[in-house]
């Protein structure tokens, strides 16, 4: 009798756990459940509770213009952009996946920060560019589409300096000199301190470090995206090569 009770209790626990996991999966992958409205902008569907901010059409246009230069860009990829305007969805995503400005996974980009209008966001005590961080999320979507479920992070296990560094390269270091980027990097404090860039863009010092390393791989070593991701090389090795290159140029 006791063994039967234990088996029933175990079965109830496993069933409850599976139900909880299934519920979370459904909530994460079907945002429409928790939003009152949705509006389409080409291949992008925006989920919202209230009226879409007046700047959004311009912000999404600028974001697409930014990311379409990436070799990962797919014009027909269906992407959901979920606004933080009263729905419980962003807070659920934040609880499960952690705090960020925009959280991107699969084909979803979820705004966690506060939209303060005029193409600006407020988060972590910083005023941030809406277009920059929306572009960041979209690029992660294209990475996910390129690599697939098991090849994309976190399951893919790509070093963070490559995964985040590639996205930041496209957004902040692609059209800047090493001297400009390194000056910004060296003047910053701790690795999580914010670094202001031109055109209202900003990032943390660690991500700027990643962006500089990826810039070297793609522009100096002439690697493509897949070679960058597949080559077994450390961040320290890349930084040593770059330091030597700069030293030789200055002699």
C-alpha positions as CSV (number, residue, x, y, z in Angstrom):
1,X,0.0,0.0,0.0
2,X,2.8,2.4,0.9
3,X,4.6,1.7,-2.4
4,X,1.4,2.4,-4.3
5,X,1.0,5.8,-2.5
6,X,4.6,6.6,-3.4
7,X,4.1,5.7,-7.0
8,X,0.9,7.8,-7.2
9,X,2.7,10.8,-5.6
10,X,5.6,10.4,-8.0
11,X,3.2,10.2,-10.9
12,X,1.4,13.3,-9.7
13,X,4.6,15.2,-9.3
14,X,5.9,14.2,-12.8
15,X,2.5,15.0,-14.3
16,X,2.4,18.4,-12.6
17,X,6.0,19.2,-13.7
18,X,5.3,18.3,-17.3
19,X,2.1,20.4,-17.2
20,X,4.1,23.3,-15.9
21,X,6.8,22.9,-18.5
22,X,4.3,22.6,-21.3
23,X,2.4,25.7,-20.1
24,X,5.6,27.7,-20.0
25,X,6.6,26.6,-23.5
26,X,3.2,27.6,-24.8
27,X,3.3,31.0,-23.1
28,X,6.8,31.6,-24.4
29,X,6.2,30.5,-28.0
30,X,2.6,31.9,-28.4
31,X,2.7,35.5,-27.3
32,X,-0.7,36.2,-28.8
33,X,-2.3,34.5,-25.8
34,X,-1.3,37.4,-23.6
35,X,-1.8,40.4,-25.9
36,X,-5.0,42.1,-27.0
37,X,-3.7,43.4,-30.4
38,X,-1.3,42.6,-33.1
39,X,-0.1,44.7,-36.1
40,X,2.0,43.6,-39.1
41,X,4.9,45.4,-40.5
42,X,5.9,43.2,-43.5
43,X,7.3,40.0,-42.1
44,X,7.3,41.4,-38.5
45,X,4.2,41.0,-36.3
46,X,4.0,43.4,-33.4
47,X,2.0,42.3,-30.3
48,X,0.7,45.2,-28.2
49,X,-1.9,46.0,-25.6
50,X,-2.1,49.7,-26.3
51,X,-1.7,51.9,-29.4
52,X,1.7,51.3,-31.0
53,X,4.1,54.2,-30.1
54,X,4.3,56.9,-32.8
55,X,8.0,56.3,-33.3
56,X,7.7,52.5,-33.8
57,X,7.2,52.5,-37.6
58,X,10.4,54.6,-38.0
59,X,12.3,52.5,-35.5
60,X,11.4,49.2,-37.1
61,X,12.3,50.6,-40.6
62,X,15.7,51.8,-39.2
63,X,16.3,48.5,-37.5
64,X,15.6,46.5,-40.7
65,X,17.8,48.8,-42.7
66,X,20.6,48.1,-40.1
67,X,20.4,44.4,-40.0
68,X,19.8,43.7,-43.7
69,X,23.5,44.2,-44.4
70,X,24.2,41.1,-42.4
71,X,24.8,37.8,-44.3
72,X,22.3,36.2,-41.9
73,X,19.4,38.5,-42.8
74,X,16.3,36.7,-44.2
75,X,13.7,39.1,-45.6
76,X,10.9,36.4,-45.3
77,X,11.7,35.3,-41.7
78,X,8.6,35.7,-39.6
79,X,9.5,37.6,-36.4
80,X,7.3,38.6,-33.4
81,X,8.1,41.8,-31.6
82,X,6.4,41.9,-28.2
83,X,6.0,45.3,-26.6
84,X,6.1,46.1,-22.9
85,X,2.9,48.1,-22.7
86,X,0.7,46.3,-20.2
87,X,0.8,42.7,-21.1
88,X,2.1,40.2,-18.6
89,X,4.2,38.5,-21.3
90,X,7.4,40.6,-20.9
91,X,7.4,40.0,-17.2
92,X,7.0,36.2,-17.7
93,X,9.8,36.2,-20.2
94,X,12.0,38.2,-17.8
95,X,11.3,35.8,-14.9
96,X,12.2,32.8,-17.0
97,X,15.0,34.0,-19.2
98,X,16.4,36.9,-17.2
99,X,16.5,40.7,-17.4
100,X,17.7,42.5,-20.5
101,X,16.8,45.5,-22.7
102,X,15.2,43.3,-25.4
103,X,15.2,39.5,-24.9
104,X,15.5,37.5,-28.1
105,X,14.8,33.8,-28.6
106,X,13.7,31.7,-31.5
107,X,11.7,34.2,-33.7
108,X,10.6,36.4,-30.8
109,X,12.0,39.8,-29.7
110,X,10.5,40.9,-26.4
111,X,10.9,44.4,-25.0
112,X,11.8,44.4,-21.3
113,X,12.9,48.0,-21.0
114,X,10.6,51.0,-20.7
115,X,9.7,52.9,-23.9
116,X,10.1,56.6,-23.0
117,X,9.2,57.8,-26.5
118,X,11.0,59.5,-29.4
119,X,13.0,56.3,-30.1
120,X,14.4,56.0,-26.6
121,X,14.4,53.3,-23.9
122,X,15.0,53.5,-20.2
123,X,16.7,50.6,-18.4
124,X,19.3,50.0,-15.7
125,X,19.5,53.8,-15.2
126,X,20.5,54.4,-18.9
127,X,18.8,56.1,-21.8
128,X,19.2,53.8,-24.7
129,X,18.6,53.7,-28.5
130,X,15.4,51.8,-29.4
131,X,16.6,51.1,-32.9
132,X,20.0,49.8,-31.7
133,X,18.6,47.3,-29.2
134,X,15.7,46.2,-31.5
135,X,18.4,45.6,-34.2
136,X,20.3,43.6,-31.6
137,X,17.4,41.4,-30.9
138,X,16.6,40.9,-34.6
139,X,20.2,39.8,-35.3
140,X,19.9,37.1,-32.6
141,X,16.7,35.9,-34.4
142,X,18.6,35.6,-37.6
143,X,21.4,33.7,-35.8
144,X,18.8,31.3,-34.3
145,X,17.3,30.7,-37.8
146,X,20.8,30.2,-39.3
147,X,22.0,27.7,-36.7
148,X,18.7,26.0,-35.7
149,X,17.4,25.0,-32.3
150,X,20.3,22.8,-31.3
151,X,23.0,24.9,-33.0
152,X,22.0,28.3,-31.6
153,X,23.0,29.5,-28.1
154,X,22.5,28.4,-25.4
155,X,22.3,24.8,-26.7
156,X,24.9,25.5,-29.4
157,X,27.6,26.4,-26.9
158,X,29.2,29.1,-29.0
159,X,31.6,31.3,-26.9
160,X,29.8,34.4,-25.8
161,X,32.5,36.7,-27.3
162,X,31.5,35.3,-30.7
163,X,27.8,35.1,-30.2
164,X,27.3,38.6,-28.8
165,X,30.4,40.0,-30.4
166,X,29.1,39.3,-33.9
167,X,25.9,41.2,-33.2
168,X,27.7,44.1,-31.6
169,X,30.2,44.1,-34.6
170,X,27.3,44.7,-37.0
171,X,25.9,47.5,-34.8
172,X,28.8,49.4,-33.3
173,X,32.3,48.4,-34.6
174,X,31.9,47.6,-38.3
175,X,32.5,51.1,-39.6
176,X,34.9,52.4,-36.9
177,X,38.6,52.3,-36.6
178,X,40.4,50.2,-34.0
179,X,41.9,53.3,-32.6
180,X,38.5,54.9,-32.0
181,X,37.1,51.7,-30.4
182,X,40.1,51.0,-28.3
183,X,40.2,54.5,-26.9
184,X,36.5,54.1,-25.9
185,X,37.3,50.7,-24.4
186,X,40.4,51.9,-22.4
187,X,38.6,54.9,-21.0
188,X,35.8,52.8,-19.6
189,X,35.8,51.5,-16.1
190,X,34.5,48.0,-15.2
191,X,33.5,45.4,-17.7
192,X,29.8,46.1,-17.2
193,X,30.1,49.9,-17.3
194,X,28.3,51.6,-20.2
195,X,30.3,53.1,-23.0
196,X,28.7,55.9,-25.0
197,X,29.2,55.8,-28.8
198,X,28.1,58.1,-31.6
199,X,24.5,58.5,-32.9
200,X,23.1,57.7,-29.4
201,X,24.4,54.2,-29.4
202,X,25.9,52.6,-26.3
203,X,27.0,49.2,-24.9
204,X,28.8,47.7,-22.0
205,X,32.5,47.5,-22.0
206,X,32.6,43.7,-22.2
207,X,30.5,43.8,-25.4
208,X,32.7,46.4,-26.9
209,X,35.6,44.1,-26.2
210,X,33.8,41.3,-28.0
211,X,32.9,43.6,-31.0
212,X,36.6,44.6,-31.4
213,X,37.7,41.0,-31.5
214,X,35.1,40.0,-34.0
215,X,36.0,43.0,-36.2
216,X,39.5,41.7,-36.3
217,X,38.4,38.1,-37.3
218,X,36.1,39.3,-40.0
219,X,38.1,42.2,-41.5
220,X,41.7,41.3,-40.9
221,X,41.6,37.5,-40.9
222,X,38.9,37.6,-43.7
223,X,36.8,35.0,-42.0
224,X,33.1,34.6,-42.9
225,X,30.4,34.2,-40.2
226,X,30.5,30.4,-40.2
227,X,34.3,30.3,-40.0
228,X,34.2,32.7,-37.0
229,X,31.7,30.5,-35.2
230,X,33.4,27.2,-36.1
231,X,37.1,28.0,-35.6
232,X,38.4,26.9,-32.2
233,X,40.3,30.1,-31.1
234,X,40.3,32.0,-27.9
235,X,39.4,35.6,-27.3
236,X,42.9,36.1,-25.7
237,X,44.6,34.8,-28.9
238,X,42.7,37.2,-31.1
239,X,43.4,40.1,-28.8
240,X,47.1,39.2,-28.8
241,X,47.2,39.2,-32.6
242,X,45.4,42.6,-32.7
243,X,47.7,44.2,-30.2
244,X,50.7,43.0,-32.2
245,X,49.2,44.4,-35.4
246,X,48.6,47.8,-33.8
247,X,52.1,47.9,-32.3
248,X,53.7,47.2,-35.7
249,X,51.6,49.9,-37.4
250,X,52.7,52.5,-34.8
251,X,56.4,51.7,-35.3
